[in-house]
C-alpha cells in the first residue's frame, strides 16, 4: 500500500511521525507523496485541515487518518501513545482499509464579469464583506427568497465542522451521519427596520443557499480558514459537495463521546 505522512513542525509531532513512518516502512509499505491511498496527518486539527486541502483534488482515491499529538480532535481516533497499535492495524488492513465518510461543503462565486471561483471545505465556509461596512445580501433557500441579511457575515458548516467555529457563534451540534449543512448568522442586525431569522438553519443535502449581495462589492470567502478575496461579487452559492471525505476507521469512537470529552470532560455519575 502507498501512503504519505504529513506532520507539523512541533517536536512531539515530528517524533511521532518518524516512529510511525519507520514501522510502516519496515513492514513493506511504500511512501508516495503524489499518489497515496492513505494520508496520515500527525499533529492537531490545523494540520489535519491543511493535509485535507493538500489532497482535496484526490478525494476519489485517498483516505485520511488523523493522529493527534495532544488532545483528541473530532477527526482523530488516535494519539501518539498508540502508535504501535495503529501501525499494526494499518499493516493488517492494508488491502482493505475500513472507512467512514463525512459531508463536504461546496462554494461557487460568480462576479459581475462572469468569472467563477470554486472552493470546498470540510469544516466551514465563512462569507464576509472585505470592507468594515455591514454585509447586505439577499438570501435564497432552495431557489426561493428567504430573507435580506444585514450583519457581519454568514457561516456555513458541515456536521463535523459544527463543533468548530460555528459552535462559538451559536450553531447547532450535528451528528456527522446526517447529510446536511447549516447556516449561522454572524452578528446580524435586528431592529424595527431590519429583520433576520437570527437562528441556525439546518439545510438538507439536496438544497442550496444563494447569496445575492445588494451592492457589487469585494468579499472574503474563507474555506476552513483559507481565505480568498473576490471583487465585484454577483452571486455566491453554497451546497453540499457531491463528494465526501473518506476517513480510515480502524476503530470506532462515538461522536457524542468526542463532544463530551472536548467540551465537558465530566466524570461519569457514580
Buried (B, 14 or more C-beta within 10 A) or exposed (E): BBBBBBBBEBEBBBBBBEBBBEBBEEBEBEEEEEEBBBBBBBBBBEBBBBBBBBBBEEBEEBBBBBBBBBEBBBBBBBBBEEBEEBBEBBBEBBEEBEBBBBBBBBBBBBBEEEEEBEBBBBBBBBBBBBEEEBBBBBBBBEEEEBBBBBBBBBBBBBBBBBBBBBBEBEBBBBEBEEBBBBBBBBEBBEEEEBBBBEEBBBBEEEBBBBBBBEEEBBBBBBBBBEEEEBEBBBBBBBBBBEBBBBBBBBEEBEBEEBBEBBEEEEEEEE
